[in-house]
Amino acid sequence: MFNKILIANRGEIACRVAATARRMAIKTVAVYSDADANAKHVSVCDEAVHIGGSAPKDSYLCWEKIIGVAKASGAQAIHPGYGFLSENEEFAQACVSAGLVFIGPPASAIKAMGLKAESKRLMEKAGVPLVPGYHGSDQDPALLKREADRIGYPVLIKASAGGGGKGMRAVDQAEDFAAALVSCKREAINSFGIEAVLIEKYVQRPRHIEIQVFGDTQGNYVYLFERDCSVQRRHQKVLEEAPAPGITPEFRQQMGEAAVAAARAVNYVGAGTVEFIVEQRQDGAMKFFFMEMNTRLQVEHPVTEAITGQDLVEWQLRVACGEALPLRQDQLKITGHAIEARICAENPDNNFLPATGTLHVYGLPDCVTFERNSGGVRVDSGVREGDPISPFYDSMVAKLIVHGDTREQALSRLDAALVHTHIVGLNTNVQFLRNVVQSRSFVQADLDTALIPREEAVLFKQEKVGLSLAVASAIAHTLLQEKAEEAQVSQRVEWLDPWARRDGWRSHGPSTRRFDYAFQGVVHTVQMTCRHDGALQLAVAGETGVFSFEPVTQGIDVQFAAQRQIVSVYLKGDVAHVFSAKGATQIIAIDALAHAGDSQAEGGRLTAPMPGKLVSFAVKAGDKVKRGQTLAVMDAMKMEHTISAPMEGVVVELLYAPGDQVTEGAELLKLVAPVVV
């Protein structure tokens, strides 16, 4: 076994690999960029070496530097994690040439499966079912359009070297093909350096089901069952579960054997995932088609670990050392059900726009260690409270994995774990994940890749907490803070003026106190009455009721308006962040004595919604535009974002050039209303 390995990655996966290595008494070397100088993965490894600037091209993609660090540190092997260099055949070969072990498949297998078109031709020869499509090398746009017309709409354009939903567009009608092709090629060249695409028939009601495979250097292969990854946004996975609901043992075996055939076809070694698109027919029958092979460990590998009881990183290390696979196919069994939720820094209600900021509060549910999953909750994370989430890398903050005896039990555990996931400092998808987990389609396992748009009405812009509970929680937190401050003062002085007390005490009669809050864009004035006996009453938005609260271990026990909830409240500036079993929300305290100056909306100004790179402008100075018309395209956190006109107007000036890096809130162009004569 290796004595020391270098982990050529960052964040959650670097911490994950380091944990297994530590358990196996293998020393680890971390590499880090400028942005990651104080990152968690740097601290959990035995050594750490700085390799360059914050942008991946200046650090985590510089494989020559990484190989140099590995050799200088005495590492015997390099684990690439996923993303970055994990599927780079040149890097894999360079490791071998430098006398290092690449903990992954041979470069030849990466190359064979790296280009989608080439891999599909190989799979056809191996007898693996394929979706009808065009996988040729001729990339003439006119030819691609003819092929799409021949296949029949809807079709899917996919970057040949792609992954993670980048360089992928669904096209419903012929007239939209040309624009979608240009966008796909641009995103493909930016993400993978290759603009080639392939065209496939867009399967109706598809499920995305993948098979975990493993091969060793002795020619042994197994499949560790399947994962359902159908719940997706922007072709990127949101929830993954194992085993896939509704899959018969016979269908599972057929897919598993096809996946092993795919791995054998390229002499695969190590961990890999064969992804299938599964067509669900109206008569209940299902048919699977090869989609692609990911020649690396997958983000969602923990659900496979949970149902099999195996540590897949340990398997990787043992196979890379030349050992045989730890188990045969007949020794692998499925136990229970597991679900993984990807917690991301993004705003689901704003088209999943990635978010940046600082994790001022990062509260996680009680969890088990990563290698002990039975009956528990697992969190894989590469960040800590106080860490920044930068625009340079993927928006995933953590992975929340639950395991239960049944799918129903796993669902219940996942929702409970999400309730206790408290993040303050930036937008996240935690509440959105709860909405998905509670949706009819997911609960009933009515799964396909259109689940999110199908359940749109119950997934987005859902205020679950409500005004009454939000107000009561914020006031309870304020009063508890005041009581704590008063207690500190009373400890410092022998006598406290009773008239200076802030708990509402009066020598006779009730007292009232006013609070002003903004909630969901509306300002509310709240009256709190304190009776002589100390009982409290709130009046808000025409609703009056008895109000009580007390601190408890889990937060604050709040009662008002015929409801009782245990809540957690975190104050950041004037914003109270409220977390409860019903959901999470924010409410803003307003200083009634402050006088806000008049303000006017900046009509005709467009700003960057987040830090990123300006890809292109679709207009020039002097152009007249209509509301909703595309004006510019930005690239941020590995995704393209379209900037549209908020109104009809005339473009006065473009303030940046394509390729420029822009900060959040930067004015991109000026737009004025048209002059009416």
C-alpha positions in Angstrom: 0.0 0.0 0.0 1.1 3.6 -0.6 2.8 5.5 2.2 1.9 8.9 0.9 -0.5 10.3 -1.8 -1.1 13.8 -3.2 -4.7 14.9 -3.6 -5.0 17.0 -6.8 -8.2 18.7 -5.8 -9.9 20.8 -3.2 -13.0 21.2 -1.0 -15.3 18.3 -0.1 -13.7 15.6 -2.2 -10.2 16.4 -1.0 -11.4 16.1 2.6 -13.2 12.9 1.7 -10.1 11.2 0.2 -8.0 12.4 3.1 -10.3 10.8 5.6 -10.0 7.4 4.1 -6.2 7.8 3.7 -5.9 8.7 7.4 -7.9 5.6 8.4 -5.5 3.5 6.3 -2.4 5.2 7.8 -1.5 6.8 4.4 -0.1 10.4 4.6 -1.6 13.0 2.4 -0.4 16.1 0.5 -2.8 18.9 -0.3 -2.4 21.5 -3.0 -4.1 24.9 -2.8 -4.7 28.1 -4.6 -4.5 31.7 -3.4 -8.3 31.6 -2.6 -7.9 28.4 -0.7 -4.9 29.3 1.5 -7.1 28.8 4.7 -9.4 26.2 3.3 -10.5 23.1 5.2 -8.8 20.6 2.9 -5.4 22.3 3.6 -5.8 21.7 7.3 -6.9 18.1 7.2 -4.0 16.9 5.1 -0.5 16.1 6.5 1.2 18.6 4.2 0.0 21.4 1.9 1.7 23.2 -1.0 0.7 26.4 -2.7 0.4 26.0 -6.5 -0.9 29.3 -7.9 -3.7 31.8 -8.4 -7.3 31.5 -7.5 -8.6 30.7 -11.0 -8.4 26.9 -11.7 -6.3 27.5 -14.9 -3.6 29.1 -12.6 -3.7 26.3 -10.0 -5.8 23.2 -10.0 -5.5 22.7 -13.7 -1.7 23.2 -13.8 -0.8 19.5 -13.9 2.9 20.1 -14.4 3.1 22.0 -11.1 1.1 19.3 -9.4 3.3 16.5 -10.6 6.3 18.5 -9.5 4.9 18.9 -6.0 4.1 15.2 -5.8 7.6 14.2 -6.7 9.2 16.7 -4.4 7.0 15.6 -1.5 7.8 11.9 -1.9 4.2 11.0 -2.8 3.9 7.7 -4.7 0.5 8.4 -6.2 -2.0 11.1 -7.1 -5.7 11.0 -6.4 -7.5 13.4 -8.8 -10.9 13.5 -7.0 -13.6 14.6 -9.5 -13.7 17.6 -11.7 -10.5 19.5 -12.6 -7.9 16.9 -13.9 -9.8 13.8 -13.0 -10.7 12.9 -16.6 -7.7 14.4 -18.3 -5.9 11.7 -20.2 -2.8 13.8 -20.7 -2.5 14.3 -16.9 -3.0 10.6 -16.3 -0.3 9.7 -18.7 2.0 12.3 -17.4 1.7 10.8 -13.9 2.8 7.4 -15.2 5.6 8.9 -17.2 6.8 10.7 -14.0 6.9 7.4 -12.1 3.7 8.2 -10.2 0.5 6.1 -9.9 -2.6 7.8 -11.2 -5.4 6.6 -8.9 -7.9 6.2 -11.7 -8.2 4.4 -15.0 -5.5 4.2 -17.7 -5.2 7.2 -20.0 -6.4 5.0 -22.9 -9.7 4.4 -21.1 -10.1 8.1 -20.3 -9.5 9.0 -23.9 -11.9 6.3 -25.2 -14.7 7.5 -23.0 -13.8 11.2 -22.9 -15.3 12.0 -26.3 -19.0 11.2 -26.3 -19.2 10.5 -30.0 -16.2 8.1 -29.9 -17.5 6.3 -26.8 -20.9 5.7 -28.4 -19.2 4.1 -31.4 -17.3 1.8 -28.9 -20.5 1.0 -27.0 -22.3 0.1 -30.2 -19.5 -2.5 -31.0 -19.8 -3.8 -27.4 -23.5 -4.3 -27.7 -24.6 -1.6 -25.3 -27.9 0.0 -26.3 -27.6 3.6 -27.7 -30.1 6.5 -28.1 -30.7 7.2 -31.8 -28.5 10.1 -32.8 -25.5 11.6 -34.8 -22.0 11.0 -33.3 -19.9 11.9 -36.4 -16.8 14.0 -36.6 -18.2 16.3 -39.3 -19.2 19.4 -37.4 -20.6 21.5 -40.2 -23.6 23.4 -38.8 -25.7 22.7 -41.9 -25.0 18.9 -41.5 -25.8 19.0 -37.8 -29.1 20.7 -38.6 -30.0 18.1 -41.2 -29.2 15.3 -38.8 -31.4 16.9 -36.1 -34.2 17.2 -38.7 -33.7 13.5 -39.6 -33.7 12.3 -36.0 -36.8 14.4 -35.3 -37.5 17.0 -32.6 -37.1 17.4 -29.7 -33.4 16.7 -29.9 -30.5 17.2 -27.4 -27.3 18.9 -28.4 -24.4 17.8 -26.2 -20.8 18.8 -26.0 -18.8 15.8 -27.2 -16.2 16.3 -24.4 -18.8 17.5 -21.9 -20.1 16.7 -18.5 -22.1 18.3 -15.6 -24.7 19.7 -18.0 -22.3 22.1 -19.6 -22.6 22.5 -23.4 -26.0 20.9 -23.4 -29.2 22.2 -24.9 -32.6 20.7 -25.5 -34.2 21.9 -28.8 -37.9 21.6 -29.3 -38.2 23.0 -32.8 -36.1 23.4 -35.9 -36.1 27.2 -35.9 -34.3 27.2 -32.5 -31.5 24.8 -33.5 -29.0 27.3 -34.9 -29.0 29.6 -31.8 -28.8 26.6 -29.4 -25.9 25.1 -31.4 -23.9 28.4 -31.2 -24.5 28.5 -27.4 -23.5 24.9 -26.9 -20.3 25.2 -28.9 -19.3 28.4 -27.0 -19.9 26.8 -23.6 -18.1 23.6 -24.7 -15.0 25.4 -25.8 -14.9 27.5 -22.6 -15.4 24.5 -20.4 -13.5 21.7 -22.2 -11.4 23.3 -24.9 -13.3 21.3 -27.6 -16.3 22.6 -29.4 -17.5 19.4 -31.1 -21.0 18.3 -30.3 -23.3 15.4 -30.9 -27.0 15.2 -31.6 -29.4 12.8 -29.9 -33.1 12.1 -29.8 -34.5 13.7 -26.7 -36.1 10.8 -24.8 -39.6 11.5 -23.4 -40.1 11.0 -19.6 -36.5 10.0 -19.1 -34.9 8.8 -15.9 -31.2 9.3 -15.4 -29.9 6.0 -13.8 -26.2 5.2 -13.5 -24.3 2.1 -12.5 -21.2 2.2 -10.3 -18.6 -0.1 -11.8 -15.1 -1.2 -10.6 -12.3 -3.0 -12.4 -8.9 -4.2 -11.3 -5.6 -4.9 -13.1 -6.4 -8.7 -13.0 -9.3 -8.3 -15.4 -12.0 -8.6 -12.7 -15.2 -6.4 -12.9 -18.2 -5.8 -10.7 -21.1 -3.4 -10.6 -22.1 -1.9 -7.2 -25.7 -1.4 -8.3 -27.5 1.7 -9.5 -28.2 5.3 -8.5 -31.2 7.3 -9.6 -30.1 10.9 -10.5 -33.3 12.1 -12.3 -33.9 15.1 -10.1 -31.9 17.8 -12.0 -31.8 21.5 -12.7 -29.9 22.8 -15.7 -28.9 19.2 -16.4 -27.1 19.0 -13.1 -28.0 16.7 -10.3 -29.9 17.9 -7.2 -30.9 14.6 -5.4 -29.5 11.1 -5.9 -30.7 7.9 -4.4 -29.8 4.2 -4.3 -31.2 1.8 -5.2 -33.4 3.4 -7.9 -37.1 3.1 -7.0 -39.2 0.8 -9.1 -36.3 -1.1 -10.7 -36.8 -4.8 -10.8 -33.9 -7.2 -10.0 -33.9 -8.4 -13.6 -33.7 -4.8 -15.0 -30.9 -4.0 -12.5 -28.9 -7.0 -13.6 -29.4 -6.1 -17.3 -28.1 -2.6 -16.7 -25.3 -3.8 -14.5 -24.1 -6.3 -17.0 -24.2 -3.7 -19.8 -22.2 -1.3 -17.6 -19.6 -4.0 -17.0 -19.5 -4.7 -20.8 -18.8 -1.0 -21.3 -15.9 -1.1 -18.8 -14.4 -4.2 -20.4 -14.6 -2.6 -23.8 -11.9 -0.1 -22.8 -10.0 -2.2 -20.3 -11.1 -0.1 -17.4 -9.4 0.0 -14.0 -10.7 1.6 -10.9 -13.9 3.4 -10.1 -16.2 4.5 -12.9 -19.8 5.2 -13.6 -21.8 4.2 -16.6 -24.7 6.6 -17.1 -27.9 5.4 -18.8 -31.0 7.3 -19.9 -34.1 5.2 -19.1 -37.2 5.6 -21.2 -40.5 5.1 -19.3 -43.2 4.0 -21.6 -47.0 4.4 -21.1 -47.5 0.7 -20.7 -45.0 0.7 -17.7 -42.2 -0.9 -19.6 -38.7 0.6 -19.4 -35.8 0.6 -21.8 -32.3 1.9 -21.1 -29.7 3.5 -23.4 -26.1 4.3 -22.9 -25.4 8.0 -22.3 -21.8 8.3 -21.2 -19.2 7.0 -18.9 -17.6 9.1 -16.1 -14.1 7.8 -15.7 -13.7 8.8 -12.1 -15.4 8.7 -8.7 -18.8 10.4 -8.8 -20.1 13.2 -6.5 -22.9 10.9 -5.5 -20.7 7.9 -4.5 -21.8 8.1 -0.8 -25.2 6.6 -1.5 -23.6 3.5 -3.0 -21.3 3.3 0.0 -24.4 3.5 2.3 -26.3 0.6 0.7 -23.3 -1.6 0.2 -21.3 -0.8 3.3 -18.1 -0.4 1.2 -15.6 2.5 1.2 -15.1 3.2 -2.5 -12.1 5.4 -2.0 -10.4 2.5 -0.2 -11.3 0.3 -3.2 -9.7 2.9 -5.4 -6.5 2.9 -3.4 -6.3 -0.9 -3.2 -6.9 -1.4 -6.9 -4.3 1.4 -7.8 -1.8 -0.6 -5.7 -2.4 -3.7 -7.9 -4.6 -5.6 -5.5 -7.7 -7.5 -6.7 -11.2 -6.2 -6.1 -12.2 -6.7 -2.4 -15.4 -8.5 -3.3 -16.9 -10.6 -6.1 -20.3 -9.7 -7.7 -22.1 -12.4 -5.7 -20.8 -11.0 -2.4 -22.3 -7.6 -3.0 -25.7 -6.9 -1.4 -28.1 -4.0 -1.2 -29.0 -3.0 2.4 -31.7 -0.3 2.9 -32.1 2.9 1.0 -29.9 6.1 0.8 -30.5 9.6 -0.6 -28.0 12.4 -1.1 -28.9 16.1 -1.3 -26.4 18.6 -2.8 -26.4 21.8 -0.7 -25.4 24.6 -3.1 -24.8 28.3 -2.7 -27.4 29.5 -5.2 -30.8 31.1 -5.4 -33.4 28.6 -6.7 -36.0 31.4 -7.0 -33.7 33.3 -9.4 -33.0 30.6 -11.9 -30.5 28.9 -9.5 -28.2 31.9 -9.8 -24.9 30.9 -7.9 -24.2 32.9 -4.8 -21.0 34.0 -3.1 -20.4 35.2 0.4 -19.2 34.1 3.8 -20.6 31.3 5.9 -21.4 33.4 8.9 -23.5 30.6 10.3 -22.9 27.0 9.2 -25.0 24.7 11.3 -25.2 21.0 10.4 -27.3 18.1 11.7 -25.8 15.6 14.1 -24.1 13.1 11.8 -22.0 9.9 11.8 -18.5 9.5 10.5 -18.3 8.9 6.8 -17.5 5.2 7.0 -20.3 4.4 9.4 -23.6 5.0 7.5 -26.1 2.5 8.8 -29.2 4.2 10.2 -27.7 7.7 10.2 -26.9 11.0 8.6 -23.6 11.8 6.9 -22.3 15.2 5.8 -19.4 15.5 3.4 -18.2 19.1 3.4 -15.1 21.0 2.5 -15.9 24.2 4.4 -16.3 25.5 7.9 -18.2 28.3 9.6 -16.5 31.6 8.6 -15.2 30.3 5.3 -15.9 32.2 2.1 -17.7 30.8 -0.9 -15.8 32.3 -3.8 -16.8 32.7 -7.5 -13.8 30.7 -8.7 -15.2 27.2 -8.0 -18.3 25.0 -8.0 -21.2 26.3 -5.9 -21.6 23.1 -3.9 -21.2 23.7 -0.2 -21.8 20.2 1.2 -23.5 16.8 0.6 -26.1 15.6 3.0 -26.5 11.8 2.9 -29.1 9.8 4.8 -29.6 6.0 5.1 -32.6 4.1 6.3 -34.2 0.7 6.2 -36.7 1.8 3.6 -37.1 4.7 1.2 -39.8 6.2 3.4 -37.5 6.2 6.4 -34.7 7.7 4.4 -37.0 10.5 3.1 -38.1 11.3 6.7 -34.5 11.4 7.8 -33.5 13.6 5.0 -36.2 16.2 5.7 -35.3 16.2 9.4 -31.6 16.7 8.5 -32.4 19.6 6.2 -34.4 21.2 9.0 -31.2 21.3 11.1 -29.1 22.6 8.3 -28.7 26.3 9.1 -26.7 28.5 6.7 -26.5 32.3 7.0 -24.4 34.6 4.8 -25.5 33.7 1.3 -28.4 32.1 -0.5 -28.6 28.3 -0.5 -31.0 25.7 -1.9 -31.8 24.1 1.5 -35.5 25.1 1.6 -35.8 24.2 -2.1 -34.5 20.7 -1.3 -37.1 20.4 1.4 -39.8 21.4 -1.1 -38.6 18.7 -3.5 -38.4 16.0 -0.8 -42.0 16.9 0.2 -43.4 17.1 -3.3 -45.9 14.6 -4.5 -43.7 13.4 -7.4 -40.7 12.7 -5.2 -42.6 11.1 -2.4 -44.4 8.8 -4.8 -41.2 8.1 -6.7 -42.8 9.5 -9.9 -39.3 10.3 -11.2 -38.0 11.7 -14.5 -35.7 14.6 -15.4 -38.7 16.9 -15.8 -39.7 16.6 -12.1 -38.6 20.1 -11.1 -40.5 22.0 -13.9 -43.5 19.6 -13.4 -43.7 20.5 -9.7 -42.7 24.2 -10.2 -45.9 25.4 -8.4 -44.8 23.9 -5.1 -41.0 24.2 -5.4 -40.3 27.8 -6.0 -41.1 31.1 -4.1 -42.7 29.2 -1.2 -43.0 31.1 2.1 -43.5 28.3 4.6 -42.9 30.2 7.9 -45.4 33.1 7.5 -45.5 36.5 9.0 -46.8 35.6 12.5 -44.1 33.1 13.3 -41.4 35.2 11.7 -42.4 38.2 13.8 -42.8 36.3 17.0 -39.4 34.6 16.5 -37.6 37.9 15.8 -39.1 39.6 18.8 -38.4 36.6 21.0 -34.7 36.7 19.9 -34.6 40.4 20.5 -36.0 40.2 24.0 -33.7 37.3 25.0 -30.7 39.4 23.8 -31.9 42.3 25.9 -32.4 40.1 28.9 -28.9 38.8 28.5 -27.4 42.2 28.2 -29.4 43.4 31.2 -28.1 40.5 33.2 -24.5 41.4 32.3 -25.2 45.0 33.5 -26.8 43.9 36.8 -23.7 41.8 37.5 -21.5 44.9 37.2 -23.6 47.2 39.4 -25.2 46.7 42.9 -28.4 48.5 42.1 -30.4 48.6 38.9 -32.9 51.4 38.4 -36.2 49.5 37.8 -37.3 52.2 35.4 -34.3 51.3 33.2 -35.5 47.7 32.8 -36.4 46.7 29.3 -38.7 43.7 30.1 -41.9 45.9 30.2 -42.1 46.1 34.0 -44.4 48.9 35.3 -45.6 49.7 38.8 -49.2 49.5 37.5 -51.1 48.9 34.3 -50.0 47.4 30.9 -47.2 48.8 28.7 -46.9 48.7 25.0 -43.9 48.6 22.7 -43.7 49.1 19.0 -41.6 47.0 16.5 -41.4 47.6 12.8 -40.4 44.8 10.4 -40.2 44.3 6.6 -41.4 40.9 5.5 -41.7 39.7 2.0 -41.4 43.3 0.8 -44.1 44.7 3.0 -43.6 46.8 6.2 -45.6 45.8 9.3 -45.9 47.6 12.6 -46.2 45.3 15.6 -47.6 46.2 19.0 -46.4 44.2 22.0 -48.4 44.6 25.2 -47.0 43.6 28.5 -49.5 43.2 31.3 -48.7 43.9 34.9 -48.5 40.2 35.6 -45.8 39.9 32.9 -47.9 38.2 30.2 -47.3 39.3 26.7 -49.6 39.9 23.8 -48.8 40.7 20.1 -50.9 42.5 17.5 -49.7 42.2 13.9 -51.6 42.5 10.6 -55.0 42.4 12.4 -54.1 39.3 14.4 -53.9 39.6 18.2 -52.9 36.8 20.5 -50.9 35.7 23.6 -47.2 35.5 23.0 -44.7 33.5 25.0 -41.3 32.1 24.5 -38.4 30.4 26.4 -34.9 29.3 25.4 -34.5 25.5 25.0 -31.6 23.4 24.0 -32.6 23.3 20.3 -33.3 27.1 20.1 -36.3 29.1 21.2 -39.8 27.6 22.0 -42.1 30.2 20.6 -46.0 30.3 21.0 -48.2 32.8 19.1 -51.3 32.8 17.0 -52.4 29.3 17.9 -49.1 27.7 16.9 -46.0 26.6 18.7 -42.6 26.0 17.1 -39.0 25.4 18.1 -37.1 28.0 16.2 -33.5 29.1 15.7 -32.8 32.7 15.1 -29.5 34.3 13.9 -29.2 38.0 13.6 -27.0 39.4 10.9 -27.1 43.2 10.8 -30.8 44.1 10.8 -31.9 40.8 9.3 -33.2 38.0 11.5 -32.8 34.6 9.9 -35.4 32.2 11.2 -35.2 28.4 11.0 -38.1 26.1 12.0 -39.6 22.7 11.2 -42.0 24.6 8.9 -39.2 26.2 6.9 -36.7 29.0 6.9 -37.2 32.7 6.2 -35.8 36.2 6.8 -37.4 39.3 8.4 -35.8 42.7 8.6 -36.0 45.0 11.6 -36.6 48.7 10.8 -35.6 51.5 13.1 -38.7 53.5 13.5 -36.7 56.6 14.5 -34.6 56.5 11.3 -35.7 58.6 8.4 -34.9 57.0 5.1 -34.2 59.4 2.3 -36.2 59.3 -0.9 -34.8 57.0 -3.5 -35.6 56.3 -7.1 -35.1 53.1 -9.1 -32.1 53.3 -11.5 -34.1 52.7 -14.6 -31.9 52.0 -17.6 -29.0 50.5 -15.7 -28.1 46.9 -15.7 -25.7 45.4 -13.2 -23.9 42.0 -12.9 -25.9 39.8 -10.6 -22.7 38.2 -9.3 -19.0 38.2 -9.9 -18.0 36.6 -13.2 -16.7 37.0 -16.8 -18.6 38.9 -19.5 -18.9 36.5 -22.4 -20.6 38.7 -25.0 -23.0 41.5 -25.7 -26.0 40.8 -28.0 -26.5 44.6 -28.7 -24.4 47.7 -29.4 -24.7 51.3 -28.6 -27.7 52.9 -30.3 -29.8 49.7 -30.6 -33.4 49.7 -29.7 -34.4 46.8 -27.5 -37.6 45.2 -26.2 -38.4 44.1 -22.7 -37.0 40.6 -22.2 -34.6 40.8 -25.1 -31.1 39.2 -24.5 -28.5 41.9 -24.0 -25.5 40.1 -22.7 -24.2 36.7 -21.5 -22.1 36.2 -18.4 -20.1 33.2 -17.2 -20.0 32.7 -13.5 -19.2 29.6 -11.4 -19.0 27.4 -14.6 -22.4 28.4 -15.9 -23.7 30.8 -18.5 -26.2 33.4 -17.4 -28.3 35.6 -19.8 -28.9 39.2 -19.0 -32.2 40.4 -20.4 -33.7 43.9 -20.8 -35.9 44.9 -17.9 -37.8 47.3 -20.2 -38.1 48.7 -23.7 -35.4 51.2 -24.4 -32.3 52.3 -26.2 -28.7 51.2 -25.4 -26.6 54.2 -24.7 -23.3 52.7 -23.8 -21.5 49.3 -23.3 -19.3 49.7 -20.2 -17.2 46.5 -20.5 -15.8 44.3 -23.3 -16.2 40.6 -23.8 -13.7 38.7 -21.7 -13.7 41.3 -18.9 -14.0 40.1 -15.3 -16.8 42.0 -13.5 -17.7 42.3 -9.8 -21.2 41.8 -8.4 -23.3 45.0 -8.9 -21.0 46.3 -11.7 -22.9 48.3 -14.3 -22.6 46.5 -17.6 -24.4 48.9 -19.9 -26.7 51.9 -19.8 -30.3 51.7 -21.1 -32.7 54.6 -21.3 -36.3 54.7 -22.1 -37.1 55.6 -25.8 -38.0 59.3 -26.5 -41.7 59.6 -27.3 -42.3 62.4 -29.9 
